[in-house]
Amino acid sequence: MERDPSAYEEEHTRCSVDHIHRHMTDDVDYFTGYNNVKIHHEMLSDVSRTQAYQNAVQRLQPYIAGKIVLDVGCGTGILSMFCAKAGAKHVYAVEASKFAFKTREIIAANKLNGKISVLHGKIEDIFLPVEQVDVIISEWMGTMLVTESMICSVLFARDHYLKGYIKPKYDTQRIQPRMKCSSSGDDDTDECSDSSDAKHNDDDDDDDEEDEDEIIVMDESEDTAPAQASKNVALPLQPPPLPTELMRNVMQTRGLMMPSDCRLYFGPIDLSQHLSTKIDYFNDVYGCDMTSLREDAIELYLAHATYDIEIDGANMLCAKPMVLKTYDMYTCTEDEDLINVESEFEFVLERDGVFCGFAGWFDVSFNPVQTDKGNTLDTIVLDTSPFSKRTHWSQTLFPLSEPIKVAKGDVVKGTLKFFRNNVRIRDYRMLIQCKV
């Protein structure tokens, strides 16, 4: 059932070479997937997700009020509306899928046309009507945090528009021509045009018209706290809180990223109960022998990574996971942080069980703040761990093809490579080699 590790090594090399041109033809399918209201309903109804952002906006309201906000991948515009209601001077909501036209209707229905401009297009392909923004907010996370590679668009927005950041010179072969966009409410027209063609269309006044209600060119509860499986389970790692005065000084010279930092976790799991219901089930089906279907079930459930299996803290063989990678949204870069992660690991198992593979998950947090009196406010954390309330991301499972019985004190150690496929950069692969 397992591939020869050398095959993964070759794939890792092939997908990581610098000269490969990125093929983004899959973007059409990717963005089309966000045209359906079903996926937006799934995300909005994820209380842990949506409420974490709402709480973060309320907590950081002093740093949003009166500011220019950029919402990258705005979807239904829910985060933009949170910011507008928190007093943002103006919000530019960028959405690449055609759902942007529906978003404009939502914004209008909430009477926020004058506060929120919905721009249809990729952030890499458009020009904002402002040179810089004070706040970037985005719900960009995919399974294992960085899959879908939407984080790249957020970092692009940070480097090109966030206050206090120098715009780097990007490889022009890797960036498509940027587009000038209008936020017109006309659902039947694509308002983006190649900036290189604009020089030849100066006489066409209609192309430069803007919807005055939407484009404004500026001159200048449910408890989401993690439910611990035991007293030994630590809360998600959090950065130390910043005093309010220091936070204000920082925000005067540098824009605000929401979320501000993210962590990717990894740990061994016991899925024996799941295996019993999904694979051993075929040993005796209403008195009939269906073991010939076991191999098919193994192929379905154990031959590839999945996030369809629901797990909780009781499935973990170690209460404390490994922090595979930490991402500081103010400093991380695509080249340094998103192409390849390699690490060694070692886990001392804390109970008897069946070692069935590994689980990966993430959490993100929003800039922590202290009150003026020095009382620390809890950091807003969106946590997708098995110890917290289930989210629509769930956890990503990397199953072994052959589970192994283990005892308390056994050591699982090995190496892993988590790398991006540079031909299809929205996809990632994981290579794990381990022994007990």
N, C-alpha and C positions, 0 to 999 in steps of 0.2 A: 504493500500500500504506500510505502514511503519512496520518495524520489531520492536518487543518488545525490548526496550533498554537493558534489562537484557540479551538478546541473544548476543548482542554485547559485553557486559561485560564478559560473559563466553568465547566468542571467544578471546577477548583480553587477558584473563588469560591463555587460552590454548595455544595461539601463543607466549606468552612471557616467559613461564617457561624456566629456564636455562638448564634443562636436556634434552630438545628435541634435537635430532640429526638432523642436517640440511640435507635435501634430495636435492641434486643438479642434480637429473635426468632431471629436466627441462632445465638444461644447454644445453643439446643437441639441443633441439628445439630453445632455446634462441640464440645460436651461429649460428645455421642453418639459422636463419632469416637474418643474416648479410652476407650470401653468395650471395644474390641477388643484382644485380647492382641497382635495383630500389631504395632501401633504401639509398644507397650511393649517388645516384643522388639527392634524396630529401634533404639530409644533405648538400651536396656541394652547391646546388643551393639556400640554405637558406643564403642569403647575410649577414644578421645581424650576423648569427653564424660564418660563415667562415671568413668574413672580420674582425670581432672582434678579432679572433685569429691571423690573419695576422697582424693587427695593433699592437696587443700586442707584438708579436715577434719582429716587427720592433722597437717598443718603448723600449723594453728591450734587444735590440741587444748587447749592451756592456756587458751584464751579460750572454749572450749565446755564443758569439764568443769565440772560443778556448776551449769550455767546452764540457763535455760528457752529452748527453741528452737522457732521456728515454721517449718514447712515448707509453703510456699504452692504448691499444685498438686502434691501429693506423688506422684501416680501409683502406682507399685508400692510406694512407701515406702522406696526404696533410700537416698535421702539421709537420711531420718529414722533409718534403721538405722545408717548411718555415724556420725551424731551420737550416737545412743544408745550405740554401742560405744566412742565417744570419751569417754564419761563424762558426757554431758548429764544434768542432773537430771531433766528431763522434756521430751518433744518433742510438740508439737501438730501433727499432720499433717492439713492441710486439702485435701480433694479434692472438686471440684464434680461430677464424673461419677459414675455408679453403680459405676464400678470401685472406689470406696472400700470397698464391701463385700468385694471380693476382697482389697483391701489389708489389711483387718482379719484375714483368714485368714492372710495372709503374716506379719503381725506376730505373730500367735499361734503360728504354726509355728516362729518364731524365738525364742519365749519372751520377747518384749519387751512384752507387754501392760501391765505395770506401768510401763514407761518411755515408751511411745508411745501417744497417744490419736489415733485417726483420726476426724476430724469430716467429715461429709458435707454439703457446701454451698459456696457461694461465700464468700470471705473478706469480701466487702462485705455479705453477708446474715446472717452469724452473729455471735454474741458468744463470744469465748474465755472460758474459766473463770478467766482471769487478766487483770489490768489491763495488764501489760506483759510483754514478752519481752526476753531479752538478745541473741538471735541470730535473724536471718531468713535462711533459706537457700531457694533456689528455682532450678529450671532452667526459666526462663520464656522463653528466647530462641526467636524464630521466624526464618524466612528474612529476610534484611536486618535482622536483630536484633530489630526492634520489631513486625514483622507478627504478627498474632494478638492484639496489644495486651494480652498477659498481664502485661506490665510495669506496666500501670496497677493491676492487683490487688496487685502487690508493693509499689508506692508507697503504695497505700491502707493496706496492712498496716504499712508503715514509719511512716506518719503517725499511725496509730491505736494501734499496739501497741509499737513499738520503744522501748526505754529511751532517754530523753534527747530525745524528739521531742514537740513540742506538737501536740495534736490540733486541726487546723483545722476551721472551720465550713464544711461542704460544702453546696452547693446541694441542698436536700432534693428538688427536682424531678428531680435527676439520679441520686439514690441510692434504690434500692428499700428498703422497710422491712427493717431488719436482723432476723435470726432468732436465737432462742435454740436452740442445738443440743446434742444429747447424742451420745456416741460409742457408743451401744448396738450390740451386735453383731448385732441382728436384721436380717437381710438384706431382710425384706419390708416394712419400715416406713420412712418418711421421718421422721427425728427432728427436723426443723426446724419451728418454728411461729412465726407472726408475733408479734413482741413486743407489738404493739398489742392482740392478742387475749389475751395472757397475763394481763392485768389482770382479765379476766372469767372466768378459769379457775383461780382460786386454790384452789378446793375440789377440783380434780382432782389428787390427789397423784401419780398414775401419771405425769403429764406431767413431773414434776420429778425422777423417779428417775434415777439415774446408774449406769452400770456401774462398780463400784468398781475393777475391774481395769484400766480404760482411762482414765477421767476422774479426774484428781487436781487439786484446786483448791489452788494454792500460796499460802502466806502471803506471803510476799514473792515383669615389667612390660614393659607395652609402652612404649617410649620415645615420648612425645608431643612431644618437642622438634621445632620446625619444621625441615624439611629444606630448606636454602637452595638456590635454583636457581643462584646465583652468589655470588661474594664481595661483590658490590655490594648484595645483597638484605639489608635490615636486618631484625632480629628485630622482633616486634610492639612498639609503644611501650609502655613500662611506667612506672608511677609510681615515684618514688624510694622505697627501702625505709625503713621507720620503725624506729628503735632499739627494742629490746624494752621498755625502761623507759617510753618515751614511749607505746608501744602499750598498755601496761598502764594508764597514766594515762588514756588516751583511753577505753579500755573500761570504766573505772570510772564514767564519766559518760555514755557513749554506747554504744548497742548496736552489734552487728556485722552488716554486710550481706555476704552471700555469694551472688554475686560482688559486688565493691566498685566496679568501674569497667569500662566497656565502650567499645569504639571501632568505628565503622562506616567501612569503606574502599571505595574506588571507583577503577577504573582501566581503560584501554583494552585490548582483547583482539584477538587474531588467531585466528579459528576456521576458517581456510581448509581445514584438513584435515577438519574436521567437515562443512563445506559440501560438500566433494568426495564424502564418503560418503553424505550425506543428500539432496543436491539434484542435483549433477552426475551422480549415479548413474543418473538416468533418461535421460541422453543415449544410453546404449547398454546395454541390458539383455539379455544373451545374444544380441547381434546384432540386437536389435529397438529401434526408436526409440520411446521413451516420454516424449519431451520435453513432451507435453501434460500430464504430471503434475507438471512443475516448479513451476507456479504453486501447485498444491495443497501441494507440499512447502514452498515458501517461506511460504505462509500458516501451515503447521503449525509450522515451526521458527523463522521470523524475524519473525512478526507480533506477538509478545507476549513478555513476560518469562518466563523459564523457569529452573528449577534442575535440569533433567533431563540437561543436557549435562555430562559430566565433563571438567574442564580441569585443567591443572597450570601450574606457573610458566613453562614454555616457551611458553604461549599469551599471556603478558603482553607488551605492546609497551613497557612501562616497568617496570623492576624495583621502583621506589618508587611505591606508590599514594598517592592523596590520602586524608587523614583527613577524611571527610565530616562526622563528628559524634562527639563524646566525651560519654559519659554518666557522671556521678559519681552513684552510687546513693545517696549520702548527701544530695545536694543537688538533684538534678534533679526537675522537676515535670512533670505532664502538660501543663498549659497552656503552659509555656515551652519544653518540649523535645520533645514527642511529636506535636504537631498539624501542624507544618510546618517543613521544613528547606529553605532556599534557599542556593545557593552558586554562585560562578563557579569555573571550573577551567581549567587550562592544562597540557598534557602535551607535553613534547618527546620524540618517539619515539626509541627507542634502537636500532632495527633496521629493516631493510626487511621488508615483509610486507603483509598484507591487513587493513585496519582493519574489523572486523566488528561493533563495538559496545563495550559496557562490561560489566565484572563488578563485583559488589558482594559484600562479605563482612564478617565481624566477628571480633573476639576479645574475650574477657572475662578479667579477672584478679581474683585474690583478695588481700586485704590483705597486702602484703609485710611481712616481719618480719626483724629482724636478731637474731643470737644475742647472749647476754650479753657474749661476748668481742669483739663488734664485727664478727664475720664475717658477711657478707651471705648470706642464704639466697636461692636462686633464687625469683623470683616464680612462682607457679603460674599459667599462662596456658592457657586453652582457645582455640585458634586454628583458624579455619575457612578460612584463606587457601589459594590455589592452591599455595603453597609448602610447605604442611604436609600431613600425612596426611589423606586424605579423611574427612569426617564425614557424618552423615546430613543435615546442612543443605546440604552442597555449597556452591556459590556461586550467586548470582542473576545471570543474564545478561540484559542489555538489548540485543538485537541490532538492527543497522541493517537496513532492508529491502533496501538495495543496498550491499554491501561496497565498500570503496574501497582501491585499491592505494596504498601509502604507502612512503616511503623514510626511512632514518635521518635524523634532524634535522627532519623535518616536525613541525609544531605542531598539536595538536588542542586547541581551546579552545571554551568555550561556557558555558552556564548550566544549572542543574538545579533542579527543585523536587520534593521528596519529601514527599508530604503524605497525611494520613489522611483517609479517607472517613468523615465524621462521621455519616453515615446508617448505614453498616456499619463500625463503628470497628475491627473486626478486620482490615480491608482497607486497604492503602496503594496509592497511585499514584505513578508517577515520570514526570515530564516533563523530557526532555533536549533541548536545542537546541545544536547544535555545528557547527563547520566545521573543515576541514583547510586 
